[in-house]
Amino acid sequence: MRQRLALILKVVLGLVFILSAILKVADMDKFELYIYSYHIFNLSASFIIARIAIIAELILGIGLVINRLHKPVWWGCVTMLVCYTLLMAYALILGRTDNCHCFGEMVEFNPWQTILKNAVLLILFALIYKVKEKPLKRKVLTVAGIVIGCTAAVFVASPPDNFYYDSEPLYGYVEPNLLYYAIQNPPLDSLKLNEGRKMVGIFSASCDYCKIAAKKIGLMQEHNGFPEENIQYVFMGSEEQVKNFFIESESKKLPYIIYDDPIFLMKLTNGAIPIIILLDNGKIYKEYDFREVNEKVVKEFFENTSEP
């Protein structure tokens, strides 16, 4: 009876791991930016590390459910929980109180709550330590199949943004003539976008993808130390909507202006929102949608004062 209850508990823990992995995939944009927000890894590395963590969680969850390779899976789960707990302890040292994205946005946990949750899970794992595993036939082939299947599933469901990167400048989002007209006339002329190197984000205050783009740019600015005054947001929306935009996106409040003619902005971007533009003395150097923003290119753009 005790073995049977322990086996049921093991399956439940496996389902928790699998659910956690699935919810992270559904919340991938925010989960990878959460990893990037610690400024330990660059943006491209954060994309990959986020997926590796999810793949590992998925594999371990499956291992728990099918009750194979008990000791390696058990130790893998415990190690992962300990690592996440240490990360949350570091988050507390930094004074962070934001959602850890353990279960995406479905269930929000702050660092204290995550540490408590992990402590409970570690106690439960202690209870299943001696569960008798079922033998695994064709061990290498089965393990390889699970690993390849989980990896493919995660990368197909959510390809990392750096898969969208292109070494050549991208054009086609912005109408150049309308942009050049706009930056020389009110209200954008006050931003002096035709002087020096600037990054311009064109956002709608009610757009969820714009919020992700703003969070990405804000973290990129913190990570690389770009001058804040060289980054300008142009918003469609009211002052109250923009205020809520920064709160809901949990993004850094960078310089912005509200453009009162949204129809003109939509014509300027050919209806594509959000758009991020790199301007070199008023000339378009690079255009991005929110997935294509290449940290390496942006860093080189701001650091290299010579002609691109």
VMD Tcl script that draws the C-alpha trace (Angstrom):
set ca {
  {0.00 0.00 0.00}
  {2.83 2.38 0.89}
  {4.56 1.67 -2.42}
  {1.32 2.23 -4.30}
  {0.72 5.60 -2.64}
  {4.32 6.62 -3.30}
  {3.91 5.65 -6.95}
  {0.72 7.74 -7.22}
  {2.56 10.68 -5.63}
  {5.39 10.21 -8.11}
  {2.99 10.40 -11.04}
  {1.39 13.54 -9.59}
  {4.81 15.17 -9.22}
  {5.59 14.20 -12.81}
  {2.39 15.85 -14.00}
  {3.33 18.99 -12.05}
  {6.67 19.11 -13.87}
  {5.00 18.55 -17.25}
  {2.34 21.20 -16.56}
  {5.00 23.66 -15.47}
  {6.93 23.07 -18.71}
  {3.82 23.48 -20.89}
  {2.79 26.70 -19.15}
  {6.31 28.08 -19.59}
  {6.12 27.38 -23.33}
  {2.78 29.22 -23.47}
  {4.45 32.14 -21.66}
  {7.78 31.82 -23.48}
  {8.28 35.47 -24.41}
  {8.06 36.53 -20.78}
  {9.94 33.54 -19.38}
  {13.00 34.10 -21.58}
  {12.99 37.82 -20.72}
  {12.76 36.85 -17.05}
  {15.99 34.88 -17.44}
  {17.56 37.77 -19.36}
  {16.50 40.21 -16.63}
  {19.18 38.82 -14.29}
  {21.80 40.08 -16.77}
  {23.86 36.91 -16.40}
  {23.40 35.87 -20.03}
  {22.94 37.91 -23.19}
  {19.60 37.89 -24.98}
  {20.41 35.16 -27.50}
  {21.76 32.87 -24.78}
  {18.65 33.55 -22.67}
  {16.44 32.32 -25.52}
  {18.29 28.99 -25.57}
  {18.65 28.58 -21.81}
  {14.92 29.15 -21.34}
  {14.19 26.29 -23.72}
  {16.82 23.99 -22.23}
  {15.25 24.49 -18.79}
  {11.80 23.67 -20.18}
  {13.06 20.61 -22.08}
  {14.79 19.30 -18.94}
  {11.62 19.84 -16.91}
  {9.55 18.04 -19.54}
  {11.94 15.08 -19.75}
  {12.07 14.72 -15.96}
  {8.29 14.95 -15.74}
  {7.87 12.17 -18.29}
  {10.46 10.08 -16.43}
  {8.47 10.44 -13.23}
  {5.17 9.52 -14.88}
  {6.46 6.39 -16.63}
  {8.49 5.39 -13.54}
  {11.68 4.53 -15.37}
  {15.32 5.31 -14.44}
  {14.13 6.33 -10.98}
  {17.39 7.43 -9.37}
  {18.72 9.60 -12.25}
  {15.27 11.21 -12.69}
  {14.85 11.71 -8.93}
  {18.23 13.37 -8.59}
  {17.59 15.47 -11.68}
  {14.32 16.77 -10.22}
  {15.86 17.52 -6.83}
  {18.83 19.29 -8.45}
  {16.50 21.42 -10.58}
  {14.41 22.40 -7.56}
  {17.52 23.30 -5.55}
  {18.87 25.41 -8.45}
  {15.56 27.27 -8.83}
  {15.49 27.83 -5.07}
  {18.99 29.31 -5.11}
  {17.95 31.57 -7.99}
  {14.97 32.76 -5.95}
  {17.23 33.42 -2.97}
  {19.39 35.55 -5.28}
  {16.22 37.32 -6.48}
  {15.39 38.17 -2.86}
  {18.89 39.57 -2.36}
  {18.26 41.79 -5.38}
  {14.96 42.89 -3.84}
  {12.82 41.39 -6.57}
  {9.16 40.58 -5.97}
  {8.02 39.80 -9.53}
  {6.54 36.58 -10.87}
  {9.14 33.84 -11.31}
  {7.14 32.32 -14.21}
  {7.35 28.82 -12.70}
  {3.84 28.25 -14.04}
  {3.84 31.05 -16.60}
  {1.15 33.59 -15.92}
  {-1.41 30.96 -15.00}
  {-0.29 30.96 -11.35}
  {1.99 33.78 -10.23}
  {4.59 33.15 -7.54}
  {6.94 35.74 -6.08}
  {10.39 34.55 -4.88}
  {9.23 33.83 -1.31}
  {6.26 31.82 -2.53}
  {8.47 29.91 -4.97}
  {10.94 28.99 -2.23}
  {8.06 27.73 -0.07}
  {6.60 25.77 -3.02}
  {9.97 24.20 -3.77}
  {10.47 23.27 -0.11}
  {7.13 21.43 -0.16}
  {8.05 19.66 -3.40}
  {11.43 18.60 -1.97}
  {9.65 17.07 1.03}
  {7.35 15.19 -1.33}
  {10.32 13.98 -3.35}
  {11.85 12.61 -0.14}
  {8.72 10.47 0.23}
  {9.21 8.82 -3.18}
  {12.95 8.23 -2.89}
  {12.54 4.46 -2.47}
  {9.92 3.86 -5.15}
  {10.68 0.73 -7.14}
  {11.16 1.53 -10.79}
  {10.01 -0.50 -13.76}
  {12.75 -1.92 -16.00}
  {13.47 0.04 -19.15}
  {14.00 -1.95 -22.33}
  {16.17 -0.49 -25.07}
  {17.35 2.17 -22.63}
  {19.53 4.20 -24.99}
  {16.96 4.25 -27.80}
  {14.08 5.16 -25.45}
  {15.97 7.92 -23.67}
  {17.20 9.34 -26.99}
  {13.65 9.28 -28.36}
  {12.26 11.15 -25.34}
  {15.05 13.74 -25.40}
  {14.76 14.34 -29.17}
  {10.96 14.40 -29.02}
  {10.85 16.91 -26.14}
  {13.51 19.11 -27.76}
  {11.73 19.14 -31.12}
  {8.36 19.82 -29.48}
  {9.64 22.84 -27.56}
  {11.57 24.37 -30.46}
  {8.71 23.82 -32.92}
  {6.09 25.17 -30.51}
  {8.21 28.24 -29.77}
  {11.23 28.91 -32.02}
  {13.73 31.25 -30.34}
  {13.72 34.81 -31.63}
  {17.32 34.56 -32.83}
  {16.04 32.15 -35.50}
  {14.54 35.30 -37.05}
  {17.80 37.23 -37.10}
  {19.24 38.26 -40.44}
  {22.75 39.56 -41.10}
  {21.50 41.99 -43.73}
  {19.46 45.13 -42.96}
  {15.72 44.56 -43.19}
  {13.53 47.02 -45.05}
  {9.90 47.20 -45.86}
  {8.13 47.95 -42.58}
  {8.47 51.74 -42.66}
  {7.64 54.20 -45.42}
  {10.92 56.20 -45.55}
  {9.42 59.37 -46.99}
  {6.73 59.52 -44.30}
  {9.31 58.85 -41.60}
  {11.64 61.60 -42.84}
  {8.69 63.98 -43.00}
  {7.58 63.05 -39.47}
  {10.97 63.51 -37.80}
  {11.31 66.99 -39.28}
  {7.87 68.18 -38.18}
  {6.01 68.48 -34.85}
  {5.88 66.68 -32.54}
  {8.77 64.40 -33.50}
  {11.10 67.25 -34.49}
  {11.55 67.98 -30.78}
  {13.23 64.58 -30.35}
  {16.04 65.50 -32.77}
  {15.94 62.06 -34.36}
  {18.00 63.30 -37.30}
  {20.98 63.93 -35.00}
  {23.23 61.03 -34.01}
  {22.23 57.41 -33.52}
  {18.80 56.70 -32.12}
  {16.51 53.75 -31.51}
  {12.83 54.53 -32.04}
  {10.03 52.24 -30.93}
  {6.61 52.84 -32.49}
  {4.02 51.32 -30.17}
  {0.33 51.17 -29.46}
  {-0.35 51.55 -25.73}
  {-2.90 48.71 -25.89}
  {-0.72 46.23 -27.83}
  {0.55 43.17 -25.93}
  {3.39 42.60 -28.39}
  {4.44 46.22 -27.92}
  {4.69 45.56 -24.18}
  {7.00 42.62 -24.81}
  {9.09 44.77 -27.18}
  {9.35 47.55 -24.58}
  {10.40 45.06 -21.89}
  {13.03 43.63 -24.24}
  {14.42 47.06 -25.16}
  {14.47 48.24 -21.54}
  {16.39 45.15 -20.41}
  {18.73 45.48 -23.38}
  {19.45 49.08 -22.42}
  {20.22 48.06 -18.82}
  {22.35 45.10 -19.90}
  {24.49 47.06 -22.36}
  {24.35 50.56 -20.89}
  {22.98 52.31 -23.96}
  {22.27 56.02 -23.27}
  {18.60 56.34 -22.32}
  {18.27 59.58 -24.26}
  {19.15 57.72 -27.48}
  {16.04 55.55 -27.14}
  {12.66 57.11 -27.89}
  {9.19 55.59 -27.85}
  {6.40 56.97 -30.02}
  {2.99 55.96 -28.71}
  {-0.51 55.75 -30.07}
  {-2.83 56.20 -27.09}
  {-3.63 58.47 -24.17}
  {-1.35 59.48 -21.31}
  {-3.28 57.19 -18.96}
  {-2.93 54.26 -21.36}
  {0.82 54.85 -21.64}
  {1.10 54.95 -17.84}
  {-0.67 51.59 -17.64}
  {1.50 50.30 -20.50}
  {4.68 50.63 -18.43}
  {3.03 49.12 -15.36}
  {1.54 46.13 -17.18}
  {4.67 45.44 -19.23}
  {6.91 45.78 -16.15}
  {9.28 47.60 -18.48}
  {11.67 50.45 -17.85}
  {10.13 53.86 -18.46}
  {12.24 55.27 -21.25}
  {11.71 58.65 -22.99}
  {8.49 58.75 -24.96}
  {6.08 60.98 -26.82}
  {2.42 60.51 -27.69}
  {1.59 60.99 -31.35}
  {-1.91 62.38 -31.81}
  {-2.39 61.08 -35.35}
  {-2.54 57.26 -35.13}
  {-3.75 56.96 -38.74}
  {-0.56 58.64 -39.94}
  {1.57 56.32 -37.79}
  {-0.20 53.26 -39.20}
  {0.51 54.53 -42.72}
  {4.13 55.15 -41.74}
  {4.57 51.54 -40.54}
  {2.33 49.97 -43.20}
  {0.07 48.79 -40.40}
  {2.82 46.86 -38.61}
  {3.01 47.42 -34.83}
  {5.33 47.32 -32.94}
  {8.21 48.55 -35.06}
  {11.70 49.34 -33.80}
  {13.89 51.54 -36.01}
  {17.61 52.29 -35.77}
  {18.30 55.76 -37.15}
  {21.74 57.05 -38.08}
  {21.51 60.84 -38.37}
  {17.89 60.50 -39.44}
  {18.52 57.74 -41.99}
  {17.10 54.24 -41.54}
  {19.88 51.81 -40.64}
  {17.76 48.85 -39.56}
  {14.09 48.02 -39.00}
  {12.73 45.31 -36.73}
  {9.52 43.83 -35.52}
  {9.54 42.80 -31.85}
  {11.04 39.35 -32.53}
  {13.85 40.44 -34.83}
  {15.62 42.88 -32.48}
  {19.23 41.68 -32.55}
  {21.10 42.66 -29.39}
  {24.51 42.22 -31.00}
  {23.65 44.49 -33.93}
  {22.09 47.13 -31.69}
  {25.12 47.07 -29.39}
  {27.49 47.52 -32.32}
  {25.26 50.25 -33.71}
  {25.53 52.34 -30.55}
  {29.18 51.57 -29.85}
  {30.47 52.18 -33.39}
  {30.51 55.90 -34.09}
  {31.88 55.49 -37.61}
  {29.70 55.13 -40.63}
  {27.95 51.69 -40.77}
}
mol new
graphics top color blue
foreach p $ca { graphics top sphere $p radius 0.5 }
foreach p [lrange $ca 0 end-1] q [lrange $ca 1 end] { graphics top cylinder $p $q radius 0.2 }
display resetview
